[in-house]
Amino acid sequence: MMNRRFPWFVFSGVLLLCCSTQPTIAGTFYRLTPTNCSINKTGNNNEWKVSFTIQPTARTSGESVAENTKNNFAIYVPTATNGEISRSGNRFVVPPPVSSLNLAAGLAITSNSPSLNSITVGSSNASKPAVITSGGAVSFIVSLTAANNAFPAVLISTTAEGGGNASASHYWFIPTITTSTCVESGSSMPPAVVPPISEINPVDPEFTMNSAEWMLQTTDLADIPDVTSAGTGYPATINDINNNNLCVRYVTAGVTNKQYALAVANSASSQGGRNLFTLLGPDSSQLLYNLQLSSNDGNTANNFNFPATGTTSYITLGQTNNYSADRSEMCWTPKINLFKNASTKEGLHSDTLDFIITPKA
């Protein structure tokens, strides 16, 4: 029996596995989020200070998420039309009337052209100026002038881009509405309800009052009732009353949607159960009186009685420019009732009333 041996052949080689894979991207996509938003008047009625804190916050992260190629924000100031935010045409002032711009470390102005309607704030990193990677406090002043026709409000628009991701947000800063809380808007259009400039930045009423001189006709002392007597007193006759009405003039736009009261600074005294003013005469003589002012507009709700007792009477001043192009005037006809007491003697009596205008809180 023969044994056969078969040679063993050893094959050695390299197994090459050919394949292709997509490179993985692991990152975080950031967007900007403001907090602590506010807009308030400065000491100047035509200046408003805007303040907020802005920080990058993660929107998405993980594999297949690209880093930001843009993460910045822009500042816009809206124009005004008839005292309201313009909702058509050129809605933003060119250039924005912004000054005293204070930025946290890491932030910088990256676009501020006098031909643009916005100021763009990005990163102070020169290699990536469009990507804000750290935030902090931001504040600036908005100045309103007749030339720039700006409305006292600000739009902060944030933009974030990277890979297939994109994000944009809009935050409106409006006096009396934006107070500490940052309210995000759905678009660059302002909210539906925005107070007009006359409420946000009221015009000074600039009140002026004429100096009326009420000369009473001579009265027989016997006709004047004693202060303890029943009745309304003796109705004095005022000379040339039509030319001696009490009138108040004011800037009409300054009193819109506000109420005012006339008040008398003089002290009154209680006599005979009545509060009365005092006309002083010779030898310490006193002649007592009260005053009614009847509005010349015929509306009894606009009348005043002095000395005032109880609740202060507030009225809405006329809203028609009946005195000049931007001013109104309201006038009242005086009525004076006289009383006497034990000190009253014959002779000339006089008094001076100081009127003040009091706004309703």
QUIVEN-V614824 format. One record per pair of residues at least 24 apart in sequence whose C-alpha atoms are under 8 Angstrom apart, sorted by the first residue. I is the first residue (numbers start at 1). J is the second residue. D is the distance in Angstrom with one decimal. If there is no record, write none. Layout:
# QUIVEN-V614824
i->{I,I}
j->{J,J}
d->{D,D}
This chain:
# QUIVEN-V614824
i->{24,24,25,25,25,25,25,26,26,26,26,26,26,27,27,27,27,27,27,27,28,28,28,28,28,28,28,28,28,29,29,29,29,29,29,29,29,29,29,30,30,30,30,30,30,30,30,30,31,31,31,31,31,31,31,31,31,32,32,32,32,32,32,32,32,33,34,35,35,35,36,36,36,37,37,37,37,37,37,38,38,38,38,38,38,38,39,39,39,39,39,39,40,45,46,46,46,46,47,47,47,47,48,48,48,48,49,49,49,49,50,50,50,50,50,50,51,51,51,51,52,52,52,53,53,53,53,54,54,54,54,55,55,55,56,56,56,56,65,66,66,66,66,67,67,68,68,68,68,68,69,69,69,69,69,69,70,70,70,70,70,70,70,71,71,71,71,71,71,71,71,71,72,72,72,72,72,72,72,72,72,72,73,73,73,73,73,73,73,74,74,74,74,74,74,74,75,75,75,75,75,75,75,75,76,76,76,76,76,76,76,77,77,77,77,77,77,77,77,78,78,78,78,78,78,79,79,79,79,80,80,80,83,83,83,83,84,84,84,84,84,85,85,85,85,87,87,92,93,93,93,93,94,97,97,97,97,97,98,98,98,98,99,99,99,99,100,100,100,101,101,101,101,102,102,102,102,103,103,103,103,104,104,104,104,105,105,106,106,106,106,107,107,107,151,152,152,152,155,157,175,176,198,198,198,202,202,203,203,203,203,204,204,205,205,205,205,205,205,206,206,206,207,207,207,207,208,208,208,209,209,209,209,210,210,210,211,212,212,212,213,214,214,214,214,215,221,221,224,224,224,225,225,225,226,226,226,227,227,227,227,227,227,227,228,228,228,229,232,233,233,233,234,234,234,235,235,235,235,236,236,236,236,237,241,241,242,244,245,245,245,245,246,246,246,246,247,247,247,247,248,248,248,249,249,249,249,249,250,250,250,251,251,251,252,252,252,252,252,252,252,253,253,255,255,256,257,258,258,258,258,259,259,259,259,259,259,260,260,260,260,260,260,260,260,261,261,261,261,261,261,261,261,262,262,262,262,262,262,263,263,263,263,263,264,264,264,264,264,264,265,265,265,265,266,266,268,275,276,277,278,279,279,279,280,280,280,281,281,281,281,281,282,282,282,282,282,284,285,285,285,286,286,286,286,286,286,287,287,287,287,287,287,288,288,288,288,289,289,289,289,290,290,290,291,291,291,291,292,292,292,293,293,293,293,294,294,294,294,295,295,295,295,296,296,296,296,297,297,303,314}
j->{63,64,62,63,64,65,66,61,62,63,64,65,66,61,62,63,64,65,66,67,58,59,60,61,62,65,66,67,68,58,59,60,61,65,66,67,68,162,165,56,57,58,59,60,67,68,71,160,56,57,58,59,71,158,159,160,167,56,57,71,72,73,158,159,160,57,182,180,181,182,180,181,182,173,178,179,180,181,182,173,175,178,179,180,181,182,153,173,174,175,178,179,175,201,143,144,145,201,141,142,143,144,141,142,143,152,139,140,141,142,139,140,141,142,154,173,137,138,139,140,137,138,139,135,136,137,138,135,136,137,138,134,135,136,132,133,134,135,163,162,163,164,165,162,163,131,160,161,162,163,130,131,160,161,162,163,130,131,132,159,160,161,162,122,130,131,132,133,158,159,160,161,120,121,122,123,130,131,132,158,159,160,120,121,122,156,157,158,159,118,119,120,121,156,157,158,118,119,120,121,154,155,156,157,117,118,119,154,155,156,157,117,118,150,151,152,153,154,155,150,151,152,153,154,155,148,149,150,151,149,150,151,151,196,197,198,151,194,195,196,197,151,190,194,196,189,190,117,117,148,149,150,118,142,143,144,148,150,140,141,142,143,140,141,142,143,139,140,141,138,139,140,141,137,138,139,140,136,137,138,139,135,136,137,138,135,136,132,133,134,135,132,134,135,197,197,200,201,188,188,200,200,253,254,256,253,254,251,253,254,255,251,254,250,251,252,253,254,255,250,251,254,248,249,250,251,248,249,250,246,247,248,249,246,247,248,246,244,245,246,244,238,239,241,244,239,345,346,338,339,340,338,339,340,339,340,341,271,272,274,288,339,340,341,271,272,273,272,337,337,338,339,337,338,339,335,336,337,338,335,336,337,338,336,333,334,333,333,331,332,333,334,331,332,333,334,329,330,331,332,329,330,331,323,327,328,329,330,327,328,329,326,327,328,318,319,320,321,326,327,328,319,326,317,319,319,316,316,317,359,360,314,315,316,317,359,360,314,315,316,317,357,358,359,360,312,313,314,315,357,358,359,360,304,314,355,356,357,358,308,355,356,357,358,306,307,353,354,355,356,353,354,355,356,353,354,307,307,307,307,351,349,350,351,349,350,351,345,347,348,349,350,345,346,347,348,349,343,343,344,345,340,341,343,344,345,349,338,339,340,341,344,349,338,339,340,341,336,337,338,339,336,337,338,334,335,336,337,334,335,336,332,333,334,335,332,333,334,335,330,331,332,333,330,331,332,333,330,331,332,360}
d->{6.5,6.2,8.0,5.3,4.7,6.1,6.6,7.5,5.2,4.2,5.9,5.9,7.2,5.7,5.6,6.6,7.5,5.3,5.8,5.7,6.5,7.5,5.9,4.0,6.4,6.1,6.7,5.7,7.9,5.9,5.7,5.3,6.0,6.7,6.4,5.3,5.7,7.0,7.7,5.7,5.3,4.5,5.4,7.3,7.8,6.6,7.2,7.0,5.4,5.5,6.4,6.2,6.2,7.8,7.3,5.5,7.0,4.5,6.0,6.9,7.2,7.9,6.4,7.7,7.6,6.5,6.8,7.7,6.9,5.8,4.7,5.9,6.6,7.4,6.6,6.4,4.8,5.7,5.1,6.7,7.9,5.5,4.9,5.3,7.6,7.9,7.8,6.2,6.6,5.7,6.6,7.1,6.4,6.9,5.8,5.1,7.1,7.8,6.5,5.6,4.6,6.3,5.6,5.1,6.6,6.9,7.0,5.8,4.6,6.4,5.4,5.5,6.3,7.5,7.9,7.6,7.4,5.8,4.3,6.9,6.0,5.5,6.6,7.4,5.2,4.3,5.9,5.4,5.5,6.5,7.3,6.3,4.4,6.3,7.1,6.3,6.4,6.6,7.3,5.6,5.0,7.6,7.8,5.7,7.2,6.7,6.8,5.6,4.2,7.5,7.1,6.4,7.7,5.6,4.9,7.8,5.0,4.8,7.8,7.0,5.1,5.0,6.7,7.3,6.1,4.4,5.4,8.0,7.4,5.7,4.3,6.6,7.3,6.0,4.9,7.7,6.0,6.1,5.9,5.9,5.6,6.7,5.8,5.5,6.8,6.7,5.4,4.2,6.0,6.0,5.4,4.2,6.0,5.8,5.2,6.5,5.3,5.1,6.4,8.0,7.0,6.0,5.0,6.7,6.5,4.9,7.0,5.8,5.0,6.5,8.0,7.9,7.8,6.8,7.1,7.8,6.3,4.8,6.3,6.0,5.6,7.9,6.6,6.7,7.7,7.8,5.8,4.5,5.3,5.8,5.6,5.0,7.7,5.5,5.1,6.9,7.2,7.7,7.6,5.1,6.4,6.2,7.8,7.8,7.9,7.2,8.0,5.9,5.6,6.7,7.7,6.5,7.5,5.7,5.7,7.4,7.5,7.9,6.6,5.6,4.8,6.7,5.9,5.2,6.6,7.8,7.8,5.2,5.8,7.5,5.9,4.3,7.0,8.0,5.7,5.3,6.1,7.6,6.4,4.9,6.9,6.6,5.0,5.4,6.3,7.6,7.4,7.5,7.7,6.1,6.8,7.0,7.7,7.0,7.2,7.4,7.7,7.9,7.4,7.6,6.5,7.6,7.0,7.4,7.3,7.8,6.0,7.8,6.3,4.4,8.0,7.2,5.2,5.3,4.7,7.0,7.3,4.2,6.1,5.4,6.1,7.9,6.7,5.7,4.6,7.4,5.8,5.2,6.5,7.5,5.8,4.6,6.3,6.5,5.8,6.8,7.5,5.3,6.5,5.9,6.3,6.1,7.0,7.5,6.8,5.6,7.9,6.9,6.5,5.8,6.4,7.7,5.5,6.3,5.6,4.9,5.6,6.7,5.3,7.9,7.8,5.1,5.6,5.8,7.6,4.5,7.4,7.8,7.0,5.2,5.4,5.7,5.0,4.9,6.7,7.3,6.0,4.6,6.6,7.5,5.6,5.9,6.7,7.9,7.5,7.9,7.8,7.9,6.2,5.6,5.0,6.7,5.5,5.2,6.5,7.4,6.7,5.6,4.1,6.4,5.6,5.4,6.3,7.7,6.8,5.7,4.4,6.6,5.4,5.6,6.6,5.9,4.4,6.4,7.8,5.8,7.0,6.4,6.0,5.1,5.6,7.8,7.5,7.0,7.8,7.0,7.7,6.4,8.0,7.5,7.2,5.8,5.2,4.7,6.8,6.1,5.6,5.1,5.5,6.5,7.2,6.7,5.5,4.4,5.6,7.2,6.0,4.6,6.2,5.8,5.1,6.4,7.4,7.5,7.9,6.7,5.9,4.8,6.2,7.8,5.6,5.2,6.2,6.8,7.4,7.5,6.7,5.6,4.6,6.1,7.4,5.5,6.2,6.9,6.3,6.4,6.5,6.3,6.2,7.0,7.0,5.3,4.9,5.0,5.0,5.6,6.6,7.6,6.4,5.7,4.2,6.8,7.5,8.0,6.4,7.2,7.5,7.2,5.2,4.7,5.5,7.1,7.2,5.9,5.0,7.5,7.7,7.0,6.3,5.3,7.3,5.9,7.0,5.7,4.9,5.8,7.8,6.6,5.4,4.5,5.9,5.9,5.6,7.0,6.8,5.7,4.8,6.7,5.8,5.0,6.5,5.4,5.5,4.7,6.3,5.1,5.1,6.5,7.7,7.7,6.2,4.4,6.5,7.5,5.7,5.4,6.7,7.9,7.9,7.8,7.0}
